[in-house]
Amino acid sequence: MPKIKLTKTELKAQQDSLKQFRRFLPTLQLKKQQLQMEIRGSIERQEKNQAEYDKMLSDLEVWISLFGDNEATEFLVNTVQLTDVESETLNIAGVEVPVFKNAVFELKPYDPYLAEPWFFDAVEIIKELIKLRENGKLLAEQNRLLSRELMTTTQRVNLFEKVKIPECRENIRRIRIYIGDMDTSGVARSKIAKKKTLEGAAA
């Protein structure tokens, strides 16, 4: 514990600090709870997104395998090109996080007469798969940012609860004891001086 001045001025400063810590602590605790809740929601959204992606990918693989044409599959995958991912920024519990809006695609030139009959349906499924993949990336980033903020907020809560507030209380206790002792000592000295003065006058 750092050395403090055992004065009334320091006592006032410590009391003010204690009030400030007590005032800020509930806000930090509330933010911590909000972040924990948002992280749970973020994890659920990630799991749901991943489940949709896995199911759609599995369905697509089964569907394409029925045709047994690897060249057609490669042609399909190479035709759909992701050109941009549109997102927006949202404030969640005081944290700016990215939110997926849409994915923009470009189809490479192809001869529609050479495309398999199922080609156009498959293109749409691949687009949806890519959207789910890109959304998953942003959901993971959301979770990372929220988790980082939760760690910082938790550290501040612990600092206030376990260090700053107990430290202020102990400093206030020490200063009050010292000031009380000094007051008592001053009264005693005053009485002794008065007694000596009276004795000197009587002599």
C-alpha positions in Angstrom: 0.0 0.0 0.0 1.5 3.4 -0.9 2.4 5.8 1.8 -0.2 8.5 2.5 -0.2 11.8 4.4 -2.0 11.5 7.7 -3.8 14.8 7.4 -7.3 16.1 7.3 -6.8 17.2 3.7 -5.8 13.6 2.8 -8.7 12.3 4.7 -11.1 14.4 2.6 -9.3 13.3 -0.6 -9.6 9.6 0.4 -13.3 10.0 1.3 -14.0 11.7 -2.1 -12.2 8.9 -3.9 -14.2 6.3 -2.0 -17.5 8.0 -3.1 -16.3 8.1 -6.7 -15.3 4.4 -6.7 -18.7 3.4 -5.1 -20.6 5.5 -7.7 -18.8 4.0 -10.7 -18.8 0.4 -9.5 -22.5 -0.4 -10.1 -22.2 1.0 -13.7 -19.2 -1.3 -14.4 -21.0 -4.3 -12.8 -24.1 -3.6 -15.0 -21.8 -3.3 -18.1 -20.2 -6.6 -17.2 -23.6 -8.3 -17.0 -24.7 -6.8 -20.3 -21.5 -8.0 -22.0 -21.8 -11.5 -20.6 -25.4 -11.7 -21.9 -24.4 -10.3 -25.4 -21.5 -12.8 -25.6 -23.9 -15.7 -24.8 -26.2 -14.4 -27.6 -23.2 -14.0 -30.0 -22.2 -17.6 -29.3 -25.7 -18.9 -30.0 -25.8 -16.9 -33.3 -22.5 -18.4 -34.3 -23.6 -21.9 -33.5 -26.9 -21.4 -35.4 -25.0 -19.9 -38.4 -22.5 -22.8 -38.4 -25.3 -25.4 -38.2 -27.1 -23.8 -41.2 -23.8 -23.7 -43.1 -23.0 -27.4 -42.4 -26.5 -28.6 -43.3 -26.6 -26.6 -46.6 -23.1 -27.8 -47.5 -24.0 -31.4 -46.8 -27.2 -31.1 -48.9 -25.2 -29.6 -51.7 -22.5 -32.3 -51.7 -25.1 -35.0 -51.7 -27.0 -33.3 -54.5 -24.0 -32.7 -56.7 -22.6 -36.2 -56.1 -25.8 -37.6 -57.8 -24.5 -36.2 -61.1 -21.0 -37.7 -60.6 -19.4 -34.9 -62.7 -16.4 -33.4 -61.1 -15.8 -31.0 -64.1 -19.3 -29.6 -63.7 -18.7 -29.1 -60.0 -15.4 -27.3 -60.5 -17.0 -25.2 -63.2 -19.8 -24.2 -60.9 -17.5 -23.2 -58.0 -15.2 -21.2 -60.2 -18.1 -19.4 -61.8 -19.4 -17.8 -58.6 -17.0 -15.0 -57.4 -17.5 -13.0 -54.2 -16.7 -9.3 -54.9 -17.8 -7.5 -51.7 -19.1 -8.1 -48.2 -21.5 -5.3 -47.0 -21.6 -4.7 -43.3 -22.6 -2.1 -40.8 -21.4 -1.1 -37.4 -23.6 -1.6 -34.3 -23.0 -0.4 -30.8 -23.5 -3.3 -28.4 -23.0 -2.6 -24.7 -20.7 0.3 -25.6 -18.7 -1.8 -28.1 -18.6 -1.0 -31.8 -19.1 -4.4 -33.7 -19.5 -5.3 -37.3 -22.8 -6.8 -38.5 -23.3 -8.7 -41.7 -25.7 -7.2 -44.2 -25.1 -8.8 -47.6 -22.6 -10.3 -50.0 -22.1 -9.1 -53.5 -21.3 -11.7 -56.2 -20.1 -11.7 -59.8 -20.7 -14.6 -62.2 -17.8 -15.3 -64.5 -18.8 -15.6 -68.2 -20.1 -19.0 -69.1 -21.9 -20.7 -72.0 -25.5 -21.3 -70.7 -25.8 -24.1 -73.3 -23.0 -26.0 -71.6 -24.3 -25.6 -68.1 -26.0 -28.5 -66.5 -29.8 -28.2 -65.9 -29.2 -27.9 -62.1 -26.5 -25.3 -62.5 -28.7 -22.2 -61.8 -30.2 -23.7 -58.6 -26.7 -24.7 -57.5 -25.4 -21.2 -58.1 -28.0 -19.8 -55.6 -27.1 -22.4 -53.0 -23.4 -21.6 -53.3 -24.2 -17.9 -52.9 -26.1 -18.7 -49.7 -23.2 -20.8 -48.4 -20.8 -18.0 -49.0 -23.1 -15.5 -47.2 -23.3 -17.9 -44.2 -19.5 -18.2 -44.2 -18.9 -14.4 -44.3 -21.6 -13.8 -41.7 -19.8 -16.4 -39.5 -16.6 -14.4 -39.8 -18.3 -11.3 -38.6 -20.0 -13.1 -35.8 -16.6 -14.4 -34.7 -15.2 -10.8 -34.8 -18.2 -9.7 -32.7 -17.5 -12.3 -30.1 -13.8 -11.4 -30.1 -14.5 -7.7 -29.6 -17.1 -8.3 -26.9 -14.9 -10.8 -25.1 -12.0 -8.3 -25.1 -14.2 -5.6 -23.6 -15.6 -8.0 -21.0 -12.0 -8.8 -19.9 -11.2 -5.1 -19.6 -14.5 -4.4 -17.7 -14.0 -7.4 -15.4 -10.4 -6.2 -14.6 -11.9 -2.7 -13.7 -14.6 -4.3 -11.5 -12.0 -6.4 -9.7 -9.7 -3.4 -9.3 -12.5 -1.3 -7.7 -13.9 -4.2 -5.5 -10.7 -5.8 -4.4 -8.1 -3.0 -4.5 -9.3 0.6 -4.7 -12.3 0.5 -2.3 -10.6 -1.6 0.4 -7.5 0.6 0.1 -9.5 3.8 0.5 -11.3 2.3 3.5 -8.0 1.3 5.2 -6.5 4.7 4.4 -9.5 6.5 6.0 -9.3 4.3 9.0 -5.6 4.9 9.5 -5.9 8.7 9.1 -8.9 8.9 11.5 -6.9 6.9 14.1 -3.9 9.1 13.7 -5.9 12.4 13.8 -7.8 11.0 16.9 -4.5 10.2 18.6 -3.1 13.6 17.8 -6.3 15.3 19.2 -6.0 13.3 22.4 -2.3 14.0 22.7 -2.9 17.7 22.1 -5.6 17.9 24.8 -3.2 16.0 27.2 -0.4 18.4 26.4 -2.7 21.4 26.9 -3.7 20.1 30.3 -0.1 19.6 31.4 0.9 23.0 30.2 -2.0 24.6 32.0 -1.2 22.7 35.2 2.4 23.8 35.0 1.3 27.4 34.5 -1.0 27.3 37.5 1.8 25.7 39.6 4.2 28.3 38.5 1.8 31.1 39.4 1.2 29.6 42.8 4.9 29.3 43.5 
